[in-house]
């Protein structure tokens, strides 16, 4: 029996086949659900990029930004801007070619992207689920520039030790004989003639936008912020001197330049600028000129890029003054609605 059992031909062993899952099931999940929007310029204005093309464009432009950021470490500064204040300043100077903002920037960031696209650039808004959101968030906001920013030039003085030191021999000069100079000097012109000559020069010098910016910057000094009469005086100066001499866009453009570039005592200084505009709006007969009210509205919409990023506590003064304008009907309802949208209210 054993011999017959072992010599019998054995059937091949057949095990039940288990079908393994397809390879694609082990791949990373599709990222098409990630939120990111892109705006490009067109003849009809800014247009949305199709969702399937956003990722490719965004990654290419972000790689370019990182490359330019690396170059800036070796002296290639001026090609990028990052941080809310610097990017806002670049946008106000129309220097942005590509703009990256997060959805947390709110209406101000969305409006900035639209303006950049309307000016011929590209803009991206990244949602919190996008893979690049964390990178952009670390930069605050980011932009690729097509030209360097125009910055204020500060005058650097030599240290006091250098000023007190001895003059090098190469620059030493012989002593001056003041008695000989006095003997050969011409008699000065009469005082009346000199005053008349200089008076003519002063009366011919009209105030400029640069002068207004200088006055508005001085409004942010500690002394001016403590002086209760500084805001009414500044408003009177704007009404009586600068608005009659400048175009409205230039005058209120100076307000926007200072508001969006203020870094020292920024909160109090910006509030002071807004209160000056409020005093100007209250002045009778000042805003009746044709282009002044649109220029003021343009300023209020421009600063929305900064105001929209404030906390609720920081916005309290802006909300209060906006409600006053709404009750007193300083602006039309549609203008108030546009300002609220720009300020993120």
PLY file of the C-alpha trace (Angstrom):
ply
format ascii 1.0
element vertex 345
property float x
property float y
property float z
element edge 344
property int vertex1
property int vertex2
end_header
0.00 0.00 0.00
2.83 2.35 0.86
4.54 1.62 -2.46
1.37 2.29 -4.39
0.80 5.46 -2.41
4.21 6.92 -3.12
4.42 5.85 -6.74
1.10 7.38 -7.71
1.64 10.51 -9.85
1.00 13.59 -7.81
-1.16 16.40 -9.09
0.52 19.77 -9.22
0.00 21.92 -6.16
-2.31 24.78 -6.99
-2.71 27.54 -4.42
-5.45 30.12 -4.61
-3.99 33.27 -6.26
-4.37 36.50 -4.33
-4.57 39.56 -6.50
-2.33 42.30 -5.15
-3.51 45.88 -5.36
-2.48 47.94 -8.34
0.80 49.85 -8.06
-0.96 53.19 -8.40
-2.69 52.56 -5.08
0.67 52.98 -3.34
1.46 56.31 -4.95
1.12 59.63 -3.18
-2.40 61.07 -3.18
-3.30 63.47 -5.93
-2.55 67.09 -5.06
-5.13 68.58 -7.38
-7.23 69.42 -4.31
-4.61 71.87 -3.08
-5.80 75.47 -3.14
-3.78 77.94 -5.17
-4.90 80.60 -7.59
-2.94 82.46 -10.23
-3.75 85.67 -12.09
-2.18 86.61 -15.42
-2.53 89.80 -17.47
-4.60 89.91 -20.63
-6.09 92.50 -22.96
-9.38 92.24 -21.06
-7.67 92.57 -17.67
-6.48 90.01 -15.09
-7.63 86.44 -15.80
-7.53 83.27 -13.70
-5.19 80.49 -14.79
-6.85 77.07 -15.30
-6.43 74.93 -12.14
-4.43 72.22 -13.92
-1.78 74.78 -14.99
-1.40 76.66 -11.69
0.98 74.20 -10.03
3.50 74.22 -12.88
3.60 78.02 -13.12
3.73 78.49 -9.35
6.60 76.05 -8.80
8.63 77.59 -11.64
8.19 81.15 -10.33
8.87 80.13 -6.73
12.06 78.36 -7.80
13.11 81.59 -9.54
12.42 83.58 -6.35
14.56 81.21 -4.26
17.35 81.40 -6.83
17.30 85.21 -6.75
17.23 85.09 -2.95
20.42 82.99 -3.04
22.04 85.49 -5.42
21.14 88.34 -3.07
23.40 86.79 -0.43
26.35 87.46 -2.75
25.65 91.07 -3.67
22.76 90.66 -6.08
20.34 92.63 -3.91
17.44 94.48 -5.45
15.78 91.62 -7.34
13.39 90.46 -4.62
11.25 91.83 -1.81
9.85 89.96 1.18
7.90 90.79 4.30
4.58 92.62 4.33
6.02 96.15 4.58
8.69 95.74 1.91
6.33 93.99 -0.51
3.70 96.69 0.09
6.29 99.37 -0.65
7.32 97.55 -3.84
3.68 97.31 -4.92
3.15 101.02 -4.28
6.18 101.75 -6.52
4.82 99.43 -9.28
8.05 97.42 -9.17
6.61 93.89 -8.81
6.82 91.35 -11.63
5.63 88.30 -9.66
3.76 88.41 -6.34
3.20 85.57 -3.84
0.68 86.04 -1.00
-1.19 83.72 1.33
-4.93 83.50 1.65
-4.54 84.75 5.24
-3.59 88.18 3.82
-7.30 88.70 3.18
-8.81 91.30 0.88
-5.64 93.40 0.89
-3.54 90.59 -0.53
-6.16 89.71 -3.12
-6.41 93.34 -4.21
-2.62 93.57 -4.48
-2.52 90.48 -6.71
-5.16 92.02 -8.95
-3.24 95.28 -9.24
0.00 93.47 -10.09
-1.74 91.42 -12.79
-3.45 94.54 -14.14
-0.02 96.17 -14.42
1.34 93.27 -16.48
2.74 90.98 -13.77
1.74 87.63 -12.29
0.18 86.99 -8.91
-0.42 83.89 -6.79
-2.68 83.32 -3.78
-1.78 80.19 -1.79
-4.25 78.36 0.42
-3.29 76.70 3.70
-3.39 73.20 2.20
-0.92 73.94 -0.58
2.53 72.37 -0.30
4.29 75.74 -0.72
2.14 77.59 1.82
4.59 76.98 4.66
7.53 78.25 2.59
5.77 81.47 1.58
4.54 81.98 5.14
8.13 81.98 6.41
8.90 84.91 4.09
5.74 86.76 5.19
4.99 87.67 1.59
7.31 87.55 -1.39
7.82 89.27 -4.72
10.16 89.20 -7.70
10.97 92.73 -8.84
11.60 93.99 -12.34
13.59 96.94 -10.94
15.15 97.83 -7.58
13.12 99.80 -5.06
13.60 103.53 -4.68
14.85 103.99 -1.13
15.53 107.04 1.00
19.19 108.00 1.05
20.51 108.63 4.55
23.55 110.78 5.18
26.28 109.05 7.16
28.55 111.15 9.35
32.03 110.27 10.49
32.43 109.14 14.10
33.23 111.83 16.63
36.73 110.46 17.20
37.59 111.00 13.56
36.36 114.58 13.73
38.47 115.33 16.77
41.58 113.64 15.41
44.53 115.42 13.87
44.40 116.32 10.19
46.57 114.03 8.04
49.67 115.62 6.59
48.50 115.11 3.05
45.45 117.28 3.71
47.12 119.87 5.92
46.68 123.50 4.82
48.75 126.59 5.64
47.35 128.91 8.32
44.94 131.59 7.09
45.89 135.26 7.47
42.52 136.66 8.54
43.80 140.26 8.78
44.90 140.20 5.12
41.54 138.76 4.06
39.67 141.43 5.99
41.70 144.18 4.33
41.01 142.94 0.79
37.40 141.82 1.30
34.61 143.71 -0.43
32.04 145.52 1.62
28.86 143.43 2.06
25.70 144.47 0.31
23.23 146.50 2.37
20.92 144.42 4.54
17.80 145.62 2.74
19.20 144.59 -0.64
20.16 141.14 0.63
16.76 140.57 2.24
15.00 141.65 -0.94
17.12 139.32 -3.08
16.51 136.31 -0.85
12.82 137.16 -0.45
12.35 136.90 -4.21
13.93 133.42 -4.22
11.70 132.22 -1.40
8.47 133.48 -2.92
9.26 131.79 -6.22
9.79 128.37 -4.59
6.48 126.49 -4.73
5.85 123.63 -2.30
6.50 120.18 -3.73
5.43 116.61 -2.97
8.84 116.09 -1.38
8.18 118.99 1.01
4.84 117.47 1.99
6.44 114.08 2.62
9.00 115.79 4.84
6.28 117.47 6.89
4.31 114.23 7.20
7.40 112.33 8.37
7.98 114.95 11.05
4.46 114.23 12.27
5.77 110.89 13.50
8.39 112.33 15.85
7.92 111.87 19.59
7.43 115.61 20.08
4.71 115.83 17.43
2.89 112.75 18.69
2.76 114.28 22.17
1.60 117.68 20.84
-2.21 117.79 20.67
-2.12 120.70 18.24
0.19 118.95 15.75
-2.63 117.24 13.80
-4.81 120.37 13.36
-1.72 122.39 12.37
-0.72 119.77 9.82
-4.25 119.68 8.41
-4.28 123.47 8.08
-0.90 123.35 6.34
-2.22 120.78 3.86
-5.38 122.81 3.15
-3.72 126.21 2.84
-0.33 125.39 1.31
-0.05 121.99 -0.34
-3.47 121.23 -1.82
-3.62 124.56 -3.72
-0.10 124.02 -5.10
-0.14 120.27 -5.85
-2.43 117.99 -7.77
-4.66 115.91 -5.53
-3.03 112.62 -6.55
0.40 114.02 -5.67
-0.76 115.42 -2.34
-2.56 112.29 -1.18
0.15 110.18 -2.83
2.59 111.73 -0.35
0.29 110.56 2.45
0.34 107.04 0.98
4.15 107.05 0.63
4.66 107.93 4.29
1.84 105.69 5.56
3.15 102.62 3.74
6.83 103.25 4.57
6.54 104.16 8.24
8.58 101.86 10.50
9.36 103.97 13.57
6.38 104.42 15.94
4.34 102.95 13.09
1.01 102.52 14.89
0.76 106.04 16.31
2.23 107.67 13.20
-0.24 105.99 10.86
-3.16 106.95 13.08
-1.93 110.56 13.06
-1.83 110.54 9.24
-5.40 109.22 9.12
-6.58 111.88 11.57
-4.99 114.60 9.42
-6.96 113.31 6.42
-10.09 113.35 8.61
-9.46 116.99 9.54
-8.93 117.87 5.87
-12.24 116.22 4.97
-13.98 118.25 7.69
-12.63 121.56 6.37
-15.28 123.52 4.50
-14.71 124.27 0.84
-11.43 122.33 0.64
-12.56 119.05 -0.92
-14.98 120.68 -3.35
-12.31 120.90 -6.05
-12.96 118.32 -8.76
-10.02 115.93 -8.34
-9.45 116.12 -4.57
-12.10 113.67 -3.39
-11.03 110.93 -5.88
-7.42 111.46 -4.81
-8.39 111.01 -1.16
-10.37 107.84 -1.94
-7.39 106.48 -3.88
-5.18 106.99 -0.81
-7.67 105.21 1.47
-7.86 102.24 -0.90
-4.07 102.03 -1.31
-3.39 101.77 2.43
-5.81 98.85 2.62
-2.90 96.54 1.80
-1.51 97.37 5.28
-4.69 98.03 7.27
-6.20 94.68 6.28
-3.29 92.94 8.01
-3.90 94.66 11.36
-5.39 92.84 14.32
-8.91 93.67 15.52
-7.44 95.79 18.30
-5.29 97.78 15.86
-8.27 98.27 13.53
-10.46 99.77 16.25
-9.53 103.39 15.50
-9.94 102.81 11.76
-13.37 101.24 12.29
-14.45 104.17 14.45
-13.41 106.84 11.96
-14.98 104.90 9.09
-18.29 104.78 10.96
-18.09 108.56 11.43
-17.62 109.04 7.68
-20.55 106.72 7.01
-22.88 108.56 9.41
-21.91 112.02 8.19
-22.10 110.84 4.55
-18.65 112.13 3.68
-18.49 109.43 0.99
-21.15 107.63 -1.00
-22.30 104.20 0.16
-20.47 102.40 -2.63
-17.22 104.19 -1.74
-17.64 103.24 1.92
-18.21 99.64 0.84
-15.01 99.68 -1.26
-12.99 101.09 1.65
-14.40 98.47 4.02
-13.49 95.72 1.57
-9.97 97.12 1.13
-9.47 97.42 4.90
-10.75 93.88 5.52
-13.81 94.96 7.52
0 1
1 2
2 3
3 4
4 5
5 6
6 7
7 8
8 9
9 10
10 11
11 12
12 13
13 14
14 15
15 16
16 17
17 18
18 19
19 20
20 21
21 22
22 23
23 24
24 25
25 26
26 27
27 28
28 29
29 30
30 31
31 32
32 33
33 34
34 35
35 36
36 37
37 38
38 39
39 40
40 41
41 42
42 43
43 44
44 45
45 46
46 47
47 48
48 49
49 50
50 51
51 52
52 53
53 54
54 55
55 56
56 57
57 58
58 59
59 60
60 61
61 62
62 63
63 64
64 65
65 66
66 67
67 68
68 69
69 70
70 71
71 72
72 73
73 74
74 75
75 76
76 77
77 78
78 79
79 80
80 81
81 82
82 83
83 84
84 85
85 86
86 87
87 88
88 89
89 90
90 91
91 92
92 93
93 94
94 95
95 96
96 97
97 98
98 99
99 100
100 101
101 102
102 103
103 104
104 105
105 106
106 107
107 108
108 109
109 110
110 111
111 112
112 113
113 114
114 115
115 116
116 117
117 118
118 119
119 120
120 121
121 122
122 123
123 124
124 125
125 126
126 127
127 128
128 129
129 130
130 131
131 132
132 133
133 134
134 135
135 136
136 137
137 138
138 139
139 140
140 141
141 142
142 143
143 144
144 145
145 146
146 147
147 148
148 149
149 150
150 151
151 152
152 153
153 154
154 155
155 156
156 157
157 158
158 159
159 160
160 161
161 162
162 163
163 164
164 165
165 166
166 167
167 168
168 169
169 170
170 171
171 172
172 173
173 174
174 175
175 176
176 177
177 178
178 179
179 180
180 181
181 182
182 183
183 184
184 185
185 186
186 187
187 188
188 189
189 190
190 191
191 192
192 193
193 194
194 195
195 196
196 197
197 198
198 199
199 200
200 201
201 202
202 203
203 204
204 205
205 206
206 207
207 208
208 209
209 210
210 211
211 212
212 213
213 214
214 215
215 216
216 217
217 218
218 219
219 220
220 221
221 222
222 223
223 224
224 225
225 226
226 227
227 228
228 229
229 230
230 231
231 232
232 233
233 234
234 235
235 236
236 237
237 238
238 239
239 240
240 241
241 242
242 243
243 244
244 245
245 246
246 247
247 248
248 249
249 250
250 251
251 252
252 253
253 254
254 255
255 256
256 257
257 258
258 259
259 260
260 261
261 262
262 263
263 264
264 265
265 266
266 267
267 268
268 269
269 270
270 271
271 272
272 273
273 274
274 275
275 276
276 277
277 278
278 279
279 280
280 281
281 282
282 283
283 284
284 285
285 286
286 287
287 288
288 289
289 290
290 291
291 292
292 293
293 294
294 295
295 296
296 297
297 298
298 299
299 300
300 301
301 302
302 303
303 304
304 305
305 306
306 307
307 308
308 309
309 310
310 311
311 312
312 313
313 314
314 315
315 316
316 317
317 318
318 319
319 320
320 321
321 322
322 323
323 324
324 325
325 326
326 327
327 328
328 329
329 330
330 331
331 332
332 333
333 334
334 335
335 336
336 337
337 338
338 339
339 340
340 341
341 342
342 343
343 344
